[in-house]
């Protein structure tokens, strides 16, 4: 495989007596959308957390752009993430939430945040606190925080939760556009249509074991 953005070698994660990830080895090529499917508890989210550095493997290695997570870096710097429910401060606006997050790394300015919020279909001038957002609005804001610093890799765990049909269509188009810009995207979704319409490769997780389902582009 040419230029894997992410490489996983013998990745294993054990919680007590439960083996959640069982010696997974896989490469995810740059500039493609890689679908991850599987039932709840199959290990998808745990694998994503290991890639991001949120969990340390019991054994095995994770490389992001050829640097080992947990040895060469604690957290990959060039990565955008939605894992589980996005967490925001409930008493302030979406714009203010993203400004606070952006201030941690100081890579982008306020104008960039405004453009990103508009890109996901929200109003940067709205003063509505995030605590009063619908689930779909929170999900859009989560996508905005993942993409606002223009990372080369996106880890998206059920990114379309809470979106209506129109919102799903808009966000699929957004993600296709990111792939067209050579972003590498790991996408977990329970919706088969998301996987069929977006993903260049598809892997299935079952009881901590990963198998390849599809390796060639099949974009509808």
Backbone as JSON, one array per atom type, in Angstrom:
{
  "sequence": "XXXXXXXXXXXXXXXXXXXXXXXXXXXXXXXXXXXXXXXXXXXXXXXXXXXXXXXXXXXXXXXXXXXXXXXXXXXXXXXXXXXXXXXXXXXXXXXXXXXXXXXXXXXXXXXXXXXXXXXXXXXXXXXXXXXXXXXXXXXXXXXXXXXXXXXXXXXXXXXXXXXXXXXXXXXXXXXXXXXXXXXXXXXXXXXXXXXXXXXXXXXXXXXXXXXXXXXXXXXX",
  "N": [[0.84, -1.2, 0.0], [0.54, 2.21, -0.87], [1.85, 4.86, 0.96], [0.57, 4.74, 3.77], [-1.58, 6.44, 5.97], [-2.25, 5.76, 8.51], [-1.08, 3.13, 10.49], [-1.56, 0.03, 11.94], [-0.35, -2.33, 14.16], [-0.6, -5.52, 15.29], [-2.46, -4.8, 17.26], [-3.79, -4.84, 20.44], [-6.2, -4.8, 22.98], [-7.11, -5.15, 26.28], [-9.57, -5.37, 28.71], [-9.79, -6.13, 31.92], [-11.0, -9.33, 31.98], [-11.84, -9.3, 29.42], [-11.14, -9.31, 26.02], [-10.97, -6.78, 23.94], [-9.86, -5.7, 21.64], [-8.2, -7.67, 19.31], [-5.25, -8.45, 18.42], [-5.0, -6.78, 16.03], [-4.04, -5.95, 12.79], [-3.49, -3.58, 10.38], [-3.46, -1.33, 7.57], [-4.22, 2.01, 6.69], [-4.81, 3.78, 3.93], [-3.59, 6.92, 2.7], [-5.71, 9.7, 1.85], [-8.19, 8.51, 1.4], [-11.52, 7.29, 2.15], [-12.22, 5.28, 4.79], [-14.26, 2.8, 5.77], [-15.62, 1.55, 8.82], [-17.3, -1.07, 10.13], [-19.64, -2.74, 12.31], [-21.19, -4.36, 15.14], [-22.46, -2.83, 18.2], [-20.06, -2.78, 20.77], [-18.18, -4.19, 19.38], [-15.62, -3.28, 19.14], [-14.92, -1.06, 17.64], [-14.96, 1.69, 18.5], [-13.09, 1.62, 20.59], [-10.76, 0.97, 19.19], [-10.5, 3.31, 17.65], [-10.06, 5.16, 19.69], [-7.57, 4.3, 20.58], [-6.01, 4.9, 18.33], [-6.12, 7.66, 18.43], [-4.76, 8.17, 20.75], [-6.1, 8.28, 23.13], [-6.55, 6.0, 24.58], [-4.29, 3.59, 25.87], [-2.72, 0.88, 24.24], [-2.93, -2.57, 25.24], [-1.09, -4.28, 24.15], [0.94, -4.17, 21.15], [1.11, -1.77, 18.38], [0.52, 1.58, 17.25], [0.76, 3.63, 14.47], [0.87, 6.89, 13.24], [1.2, 8.74, 10.45], [3.75, 7.59, 10.28], [4.81, 7.89, 12.82], [4.99, 6.71, 16.14], [2.22, 6.34, 18.19], [2.03, 7.2, 21.56], [4.68, 6.74, 22.0], [6.44, 8.26, 20.22], [4.82, 10.43, 20.27], [2.2, 11.72, 22.32], [-0.4, 12.32, 21.54], [-1.67, 12.31, 18.28], [-0.93, 15.13, 16.3], [-2.16, 16.14, 14.01], [-4.99, 15.67, 13.51], [-8.48, 15.24, 13.38], [-11.42, 14.77, 15.32], [-14.37, 12.97, 16.05], [-15.73, 11.25, 18.52], [-18.01, 9.25, 20.05], [-20.51, 11.12, 21.91], [-20.22, 14.49, 21.09], [-18.65, 16.77, 23.3], [-19.54, 19.81, 24.74], [-19.44, 23.12, 26.19], [-22.35, 23.93, 27.85], [-23.62, 26.39, 28.31], [-22.91, 28.45, 26.66], [-22.53, 29.87, 23.35], [-22.32, 28.06, 20.17], [-20.33, 29.13, 18.51], [-18.7, 30.44, 20.39], [-17.85, 28.24, 21.89], [-16.22, 26.92, 20.01], [-14.28, 28.86, 19.6], [-12.98, 28.83, 22.07], [-11.92, 26.22, 22.07], [-10.23, 26.44, 19.85], [-8.37, 28.23, 20.82], [-6.61, 26.74, 22.29], [-4.61, 25.67, 20.69], [-4.04, 27.62, 18.89], [-4.02, 27.83, 16.07], [-5.76, 28.71, 14.16], [-7.83, 31.46, 13.04], [-10.51, 33.72, 14.05], [-12.13, 34.23, 11.84], [-11.8, 31.93, 10.3], [-13.04, 30.04, 11.94], [-15.67, 30.98, 11.84], [-16.25, 30.58, 9.1], [-16.13, 27.8, 9.02], [-18.23, 27.02, 10.7], [-20.41, 27.97, 9.21], [-20.09, 26.28, 7.02], [-20.96, 23.8, 7.96], [-23.61, 24.24, 8.18], [-24.61, 25.83, 10.27], [-25.29, 28.86, 12.18], [-22.98, 31.3, 12.71], [-23.43, 33.63, 14.13], [-25.43, 33.19, 15.89], [-26.73, 33.36, 19.16], [-27.71, 31.38, 20.7], [-27.42, 29.12, 23.38], [-25.39, 26.14, 23.53], [-26.5, 24.15, 25.06], [-29.18, 24.26, 24.45], [-29.35, 23.35, 21.94], [-30.56, 21.2, 19.32], [-30.15, 17.61, 18.9], [-29.19, 17.12, 16.33], [-28.08, 19.63, 15.65], [-26.02, 19.78, 17.53], [-24.48, 17.71, 16.6], [-23.67, 18.68, 14.11], [-22.12, 20.82, 15.02], [-20.14, 19.35, 16.28], [-18.92, 18.14, 14.06], [-17.93, 20.44, 12.9], [-15.97, 21.24, 14.83], [-14.21, 19.16, 14.49], [-13.16, 19.52, 11.92], [-12.22, 22.13, 11.74], [-9.55, 23.01, 12.06], [-8.36, 22.08, 9.83], [-7.29, 19.35, 9.59], [-5.23, 16.57, 8.46], [-6.13, 14.02, 8.83], [-9.17, 12.44, 9.7], [-11.13, 11.16, 12.28], [-14.06, 9.67, 12.58], [-16.69, 8.81, 14.4], [-19.71, 7.52, 14.1], [-20.78, 9.96, 12.81], [-23.13, 11.06, 11.81], [-25.23, 10.91, 13.55], [-28.4, 11.81, 14.78], [-28.97, 13.59, 12.75], [-31.26, 14.83, 10.31], [-32.71, 13.64, 7.18], [-32.02, 15.49, 5.18], [-29.89, 16.79, 6.44], [-28.06, 14.68, 6.67], [-27.5, 14.22, 3.97], [-26.23, 16.65, 3.31], [-23.95, 16.53, 4.99], [-22.7, 14.22, 4.07], [-21.92, 15.12, 1.53], [-20.12, 17.07, 2.32], [-18.11, 15.48, 3.5], [-17.28, 13.95, 1.31], [-16.14, 16.02, -0.15], [-13.97, 16.61, 1.48], [-12.44, 14.29, 1.18], [-11.83, 14.61, -1.52], [-9.98, 16.56, -1.24], [-7.86, 15.16, -0.4], [-7.89, 14.25, 2.21], [-7.58, 11.86, 4.86], [-9.87, 9.57, 6.03], [-11.41, 7.89, 8.65], [-14.32, 6.2, 9.12], [-16.94, 5.3, 11.1], [-20.06, 3.8, 11.04], [-23.46, 2.92, 11.64], [-25.25, 2.94, 9.64], [-25.86, 1.51, 6.68], [-26.06, 2.73, 4.2], [-24.48, 5.02, 4.44], [-21.95, 3.86, 4.48], [-21.88, 2.49, 2.01], [-22.13, 4.59, 0.17], [-20.03, 6.34, 0.65], [-17.51, 5.14, 1.21], [-14.21, 4.06, 0.4], [-12.78, 1.82, 1.17], [-13.76, -0.95, 3.21], [-13.92, -2.27, 6.43], [-14.75, -4.86, 8.71], [-15.59, -5.14, 12.11], [-15.63, -7.56, 14.62], [-16.13, -8.9, 17.66], [-13.65, -7.88, 18.44], [-11.96, -8.56, 16.37], [-10.69, -7.76, 13.2], [-11.75, -7.76, 9.85], [-11.26, -7.51, 6.32], [-13.65, -6.18, 4.16], [-14.17, -4.82, 1.76], [-12.04, -3.53, -0.73], [-11.74, -1.86, -2.88], [-12.68, 1.18, -4.56], [-16.1, 2.05, -4.43], [-18.27, 3.93, -5.24], [-21.37, 5.36, -5.04]],
  "CA": [[0.0, 0.0, 0.0], [1.31, 3.45, -0.92], [1.65, 5.93, 1.92], [-0.48, 4.62, 4.79], [-1.64, 7.51, 6.96], [-2.34, 5.08, 9.8], [-0.7, 1.72, 10.47], [-1.81, -0.65, 13.2], [0.38, -3.6, 14.19], [-0.89, -6.44, 16.39], [-3.1, -3.98, 18.29], [-4.58, -5.61, 21.38], [-6.64, -4.07, 24.17], [-7.81, -6.03, 27.21], [-10.15, -4.79, 29.92], [-10.08, -7.25, 32.81], [-10.96, -10.61, 31.27], [-12.41, -9.1, 28.08], [-10.26, -8.86, 24.95], [-11.81, -5.91, 23.11], [-9.15, -5.7, 20.36], [-7.47, -8.94, 19.32], [-4.15, -8.54, 17.46], [-5.41, -6.17, 14.76], [-3.01, -5.39, 11.93], [-4.15, -3.0, 9.22], [-3.0, -0.03, 7.11], [-5.25, 2.85, 6.1], [-4.11, 4.58, 2.94], [-3.87, 8.35, 2.64], [-6.59, 10.26, 0.84], [-9.36, 7.68, 1.16], [-12.49, 7.1, 3.24], [-12.17, 3.88, 5.23], [-15.41, 2.48, 6.61], [-15.5, 0.54, 9.87], [-18.65, -1.5, 10.51], [-19.68, -3.74, 13.36], [-22.19, -4.13, 16.17], [-22.0, -2.21, 19.43], [-19.21, -3.68, 21.53], [-17.28, -4.97, 18.52], [-14.27, -2.76, 19.29], [-14.66, 0.06, 16.73], [-14.65, 2.93, 19.23], [-11.84, 1.41, 21.33], [-9.67, 1.1, 18.22], [-10.36, 4.73, 17.31], [-9.45, 5.84, 20.84], [-6.15, 3.94, 20.58], [-5.37, 5.67, 17.27], [-6.04, 9.07, 18.86], [-3.96, 8.3, 21.95], [-6.95, 8.39, 24.32], [-6.34, 4.74, 25.3], [-3.04, 2.92, 25.6], [-2.92, -0.54, 23.95], [-2.32, -3.58, 26.1], [0.11, -4.61, 23.36], [0.84, -3.73, 19.77], [1.57, -0.42, 18.07], [-0.25, 2.42, 16.33], [1.57, 4.66, 13.83], [0.17, 7.91, 12.47], [2.25, 9.38, 9.64], [5.02, 6.91, 10.59], [5.24, 8.15, 14.19], [4.25, 5.81, 17.01], [1.4, 6.95, 19.24], [2.43, 6.74, 22.89], [6.15, 6.74, 22.11], [6.94, 9.46, 19.56], [3.87, 11.5, 20.6], [1.08, 11.25, 23.13], [-1.6, 12.47, 20.73], [-1.33, 12.79, 16.93], [-1.3, 16.54, 16.25], [-2.84, 16.53, 12.78], [-6.1, 14.75, 13.48], [-9.76, 15.75, 13.85], [-12.04, 13.63, 15.98], [-15.67, 12.85, 16.71], [-15.9, 9.94, 19.12], [-19.15, 9.3, 20.96], [-21.23, 12.38, 21.87], [-19.33, 15.64, 21.27], [-18.86, 17.48, 24.55], [-19.38, 21.25, 24.66], [-19.94, 23.88, 27.33], [-23.76, 24.09, 27.48], [-24.19, 27.71, 28.6], [-22.42, 29.44, 25.71], [-22.89, 29.57, 21.96], [-21.43, 27.18, 19.42], [-19.17, 29.92, 18.07], [-17.81, 30.66, 21.54], [-17.23, 26.94, 22.2], [-15.13, 26.63, 19.07], [-13.21, 29.82, 19.87], [-12.23, 28.34, 23.23], [-11.14, 25.06, 21.63], [-9.18, 26.9, 18.94], [-7.35, 28.96, 21.58], [-5.66, 25.8, 22.88], [-3.49, 25.45, 19.78], [-3.79, 28.9, 18.22], [-3.67, 27.58, 14.67], [-6.74, 29.32, 13.26], [-8.4, 32.72, 13.54], [-11.97, 33.76, 14.22], [-12.76, 34.15, 10.52], [-11.8, 30.52, 9.91], [-14.09, 29.37, 12.72], [-16.96, 31.4, 11.27], [-16.44, 29.88, 7.81], [-16.37, 26.39, 9.28], [-19.58, 26.89, 11.24], [-21.32, 28.1, 8.07], [-19.91, 25.12, 6.16], [-21.75, 22.68, 8.47], [-25.02, 24.61, 8.19], [-25.0, 26.56, 11.47], [-25.15, 30.31, 12.13], [-21.96, 31.72, 13.67], [-23.89, 34.78, 14.9], [-26.48, 32.78, 16.83], [-26.35, 33.4, 20.58], [-28.34, 30.26, 21.4], [-26.43, 28.26, 24.05], [-25.33, 24.78, 23.0], [-27.41, 23.32, 25.85], [-30.5, 24.29, 23.84], [-29.26, 22.8, 20.58], [-31.05, 19.86, 19.03], [-29.09, 16.62, 18.72], [-28.6, 17.34, 15.02], [-27.24, 20.83, 15.7], [-24.81, 19.43, 18.27], [-23.65, 16.87, 15.74], [-23.06, 19.58, 13.14], [-21.05, 21.54, 15.71], [-19.07, 18.38, 16.47], [-18.2, 18.02, 12.79], [-17.18, 21.69, 12.74], [-14.75, 21.24, 15.65], [-13.27, 18.17, 13.95], [-12.55, 19.92, 10.66], [-11.92, 23.56, 11.68], [-8.11, 23.25, 11.95], [-7.94, 21.49, 8.56], [-6.38, 18.23, 9.8], [-5.09, 15.66, 7.32], [-6.81, 12.78, 9.19], [-10.39, 12.59, 10.48], [-11.66, 9.95, 12.91], [-15.47, 10.02, 12.72], [-17.45, 7.7, 14.99], [-21.14, 7.82, 13.96], [-20.87, 11.42, 12.71], [-24.43, 11.52, 11.33], [-26.25, 10.71, 14.58], [-29.28, 12.93, 15.08], [-29.23, 14.41, 11.59], [-32.36, 14.42, 9.45], [-32.27, 13.17, 5.86], [-31.35, 16.6, 4.5], [-28.6, 16.99, 7.1], [-27.16, 13.58, 6.29], [-27.07, 14.49, 2.58], [-25.26, 17.76, 3.35], [-22.7, 16.13, 5.62], [-22.03, 13.3, 3.15], [-21.26, 15.93, 0.51], [-18.98, 17.69, 2.97], [-17.06, 14.48, 3.69], [-16.73, 13.67, -0.02], [-15.27, 17.13, -0.5], [-12.73, 16.47, 2.24], [-11.65, 13.26, 0.51], [-11.32, 15.2, -2.75], [-8.82, 17.35, -0.84], [-6.84, 14.18, 0.0], [-7.93, 13.91, 3.62], [-7.77, 10.44, 5.19], [-11.03, 9.56, 6.92], [-11.94, 6.66, 9.22], [-15.73, 6.46, 9.35], [-17.77, 4.23, 11.65], [-21.48, 4.12, 10.93], [-24.41, 1.81, 11.62], [-26.09, 3.11, 8.47], [-25.19, 0.89, 5.54], [-26.01, 3.67, 3.08], [-23.29, 5.86, 4.63], [-20.78, 3.07, 4.11], [-21.93, 2.19, 0.58], [-22.03, 5.78, -0.67], [-18.88, 7.16, 0.96], [-16.24, 4.52, 1.59], [-13.35, 3.39, -0.58], [-12.52, 0.5, 1.73], [-14.64, -1.27, 4.34], [-13.5, -3.34, 7.32], [-15.75, -5.24, 9.71], [-15.12, -5.53, 13.44], [-16.49, -8.54, 15.3], [-15.46, -9.43, 18.85], [-12.27, -7.42, 18.5], [-11.21, -9.03, 15.21], [-11.0, -6.98, 12.01], [-11.6, -8.41, 8.54], [-11.51, -6.62, 5.19], [-14.85, -6.49, 3.39], [-14.04, -4.28, 0.42], [-10.79, -2.81, -0.85], [-11.72, -0.95, -4.03], [-13.71, 2.22, -4.5], [-17.43, 1.7, -4.93], [-18.98, 5.14, -4.86], [-22.64, 5.45, -5.74]],
  "C": [[0.87, 1.25, 0.0], [0.88, 4.38, 0.2], [0.47, 5.71, 2.88], [-0.43, 5.8, 5.75], [-1.65, 6.94, 8.37], [-1.93, 3.63, 9.61], [-0.87, 1.15, 11.86], [-1.14, -2.01, 13.14], [0.04, -4.37, 15.47], [-1.57, -5.73, 17.57], [-4.05, -4.83, 19.14], [-4.93, -4.73, 22.58], [-7.51, -5.0, 25.01], [-8.31, -5.21, 28.39], [-10.54, -5.95, 30.84], [-9.92, -8.57, 32.08], [-11.47, -10.5, 29.83], [-11.35, -8.58, 27.11], [-11.12, -8.1, 23.94], [-11.2, -5.74, 21.72], [-8.17, -6.86, 20.37], [-6.47, -8.98, 18.16], [-4.52, -8.02, 16.07], [-4.18, -5.6, 14.04], [-3.69, -4.87, 10.66], [-3.46, -1.68, 8.87], [-4.17, 0.7, 6.46], [-4.57, 3.89, 5.21], [-4.54, 6.04, 2.99], [-4.9, 8.67, 1.57], [-7.81, 9.44, 0.5], [-10.27, 7.69, 2.38], [-12.54, 5.62, 3.55], [-13.32, 3.62, 6.2], [-15.1, 1.38, 7.6], [-16.91, 0.19, 10.32], [-18.55, -2.57, 11.59], [-20.71, -3.37, 14.4], [-21.59, -3.36, 17.34], [-21.18, -3.22, 20.23], [-18.22, -4.46, 20.7], [-15.84, -4.47, 18.58], [-13.96, -1.55, 18.44], [-14.19, 1.3, 17.5], [-13.34, 2.79, 20.01], [-10.65, 1.53, 20.39], [-9.43, 2.57, 17.86], [-9.7, 5.5, 18.46], [-7.96, 5.51, 20.95], [-5.4, 4.73, 19.51], [-5.16, 7.12, 17.71], [-5.17, 9.27, 20.09], [-4.78, 8.43, 23.22], [-6.86, 7.14, 25.19], [-4.99, 4.17, 24.91], [-3.3, 1.44, 25.31], [-2.34, -1.42, 25.07], [-1.04, -4.09, 25.46], [-0.13, -4.18, 21.93], [1.17, -2.26, 19.63], [0.61, 0.26, 17.1], [0.69, 3.49, 15.79], [0.66, 5.6, 13.05], [1.24, 8.75, 11.77], [3.64, 8.91, 10.09], [5.57, 7.23, 11.98], [4.36, 7.34, 15.14], [3.52, 6.59, 18.11], [1.79, 6.34, 20.58], [3.92, 6.63, 23.09], [6.72, 8.02, 21.51], [6.06, 10.67, 19.86], [2.77, 10.9, 21.45], [-0.21, 11.25, 22.32], [-1.17, 12.94, 19.34], [-1.8, 14.23, 16.75], [-2.2, 16.91, 15.08], [-4.06, 15.65, 12.54], [-7.35, 15.44, 14.04], [-10.64, 14.59, 14.26], [-13.5, 13.92, 16.35], [-15.76, 11.42, 17.22], [-16.97, 10.06, 20.2], [-19.8, 10.68, 20.88], [-20.27, 13.55, 22.05], [-19.67, 16.41, 22.54], [-18.57, 18.97, 24.39], [-19.88, 21.89, 25.95], [-21.38, 24.3, 27.02], [-24.29, 25.51, 27.58], [-23.71, 28.82, 27.67], [-22.71, 28.97, 24.29], [-21.91, 28.59, 21.32], [-20.17, 27.9, 18.98], [-18.19, 30.1, 19.22], [-17.13, 29.36, 21.95], [-16.05, 26.68, 21.3], [-13.98, 27.62, 19.24], [-12.34, 29.35, 21.04], [-11.36, 27.15, 22.84], [-9.98, 25.49, 20.74], [-8.05, 27.61, 19.69], [-6.3, 28.03, 22.19], [-4.42, 25.64, 22.02], [-3.13, 26.69, 18.97], [-3.33, 28.73, 16.78], [-4.59, 28.32, 13.7], [-7.3, 30.58, 13.9], [-9.92, 32.64, 13.58], [-12.69, 33.63, 12.88], [-12.83, 32.71, 10.02], [-12.88, 29.75, 10.66], [-15.46, 29.72, 12.16], [-17.24, 30.66, 9.96], [-16.77, 28.41, 8.05], [-17.78, 26.16, 9.81], [-20.62, 27.02, 10.11], [-21.27, 26.86, 7.18], [-20.75, 23.93, 6.63], [-23.22, 23.06, 8.65], [-25.51, 25.27, 9.46], [-24.72, 28.05, 11.29], [-24.12, 30.76, 13.15], [-22.39, 32.9, 14.54], [-24.99, 34.43, 15.9], [-25.94, 32.8, 18.26], [-26.98, 32.25, 21.38], [-27.28, 29.41, 22.08], [-26.52, 26.83, 23.54], [-26.27, 23.85, 23.78], [-28.82, 23.29, 25.3], [-30.48, 23.83, 22.39], [-30.01, 21.49, 20.49], [-29.87, 18.91, 18.88], [-28.39, 16.82, 17.37], [-27.69, 18.55, 14.97], [-25.93, 20.55, 16.45], [-23.88, 18.59, 17.4], [-22.97, 17.71, 14.67], [-21.9, 20.35, 13.77], [-19.87, 20.61, 15.98], [-18.25, 18.18, 15.21], [-17.36, 19.28, 12.56], [-15.89, 21.68, 13.57], [-13.73, 20.24, 15.12], [-12.51, 18.69, 12.74], [-11.96, 21.33, 10.69], [-10.43, 23.86, 11.54], [-7.5, 22.57, 10.73], [-6.96, 20.34, 8.74], [-6.32, 17.32, 8.57], [-5.81, 14.33, 7.56], [-8.05, 13.12, 10.01], [-10.82, 11.23, 10.99], [-13.11, 10.26, 13.28], [-16.26, 8.8, 13.16], [-18.93, 8.09, 15.01], [-21.38, 9.33, 13.82], [-22.24, 11.94, 12.3], [-25.56, 11.31, 12.33], [-27.09, 11.97, 14.77], [-29.6, 13.82, 13.91], [-30.44, 13.9, 10.81], [-31.81, 14.08, 8.06], [-31.52, 14.26, 5.1], [-29.97, 16.85, 5.11], [-27.59, 15.92, 6.75], [-26.63, 13.81, 4.88], [-26.0, 15.58, 2.55], [-23.92, 17.31, 3.9], [-21.96, 15.07, 4.79], [-21.28, 14.08, 2.06], [-20.03, 16.62, 1.08], [-17.81, 16.71, 3.08], [-16.47, 14.06, 2.34], [-15.76, 14.78, -0.45], [-13.94, 17.07, 0.24], [-11.84, 15.38, 1.63], [-11.06, 13.79, -0.79], [-10.1, 16.07, -2.47], [-7.74, 16.47, -0.19], [-6.77, 13.97, 1.52], [-8.12, 12.4, 3.77], [-8.84, 10.37, 6.27], [-11.35, 8.13, 7.34], [-13.36, 6.94, 9.66], [-16.41, 5.21, 9.89], [-19.22, 4.66, 11.58], [-22.3, 2.83, 10.97], [-25.3, 1.85, 10.39], [-25.36, 2.58, 7.24], [-25.08, 1.83, 4.37], [-24.81, 4.61, 3.21], [-22.05, 5.13, 4.13], [-20.74, 2.86, 2.59], [-21.63, 3.43, -0.26], [-20.71, 6.53, -0.48], [-17.54, 6.43, 0.91], [-15.53, 3.84, 0.43], [-12.96, 2.0, -0.12], [-13.46, 0.3, 2.91], [-14.04, -2.44, 5.11], [-14.61, -3.61, 8.33], [-15.05, -5.64, 11.0], [-16.13, -6.48, 14.06], [-15.69, -9.16, 16.43], [-13.97, -9.09, 18.86], [-11.39, -7.85, 17.35], [-11.65, -8.23, 13.99], [-10.76, -7.8, 10.75], [-11.94, -7.4, 7.45], [-12.74, -7.11, 4.43], [-14.71, -6.04, 1.95], [-12.79, -3.41, 0.36], [-10.77, -1.8, -1.99], [-12.86, 0.05, -3.91], [-15.02, 1.72, -5.12], [-18.36, 2.83, -4.52], [-20.23, 5.27, -5.7], [-22.93, 6.9, -6.09]]
}
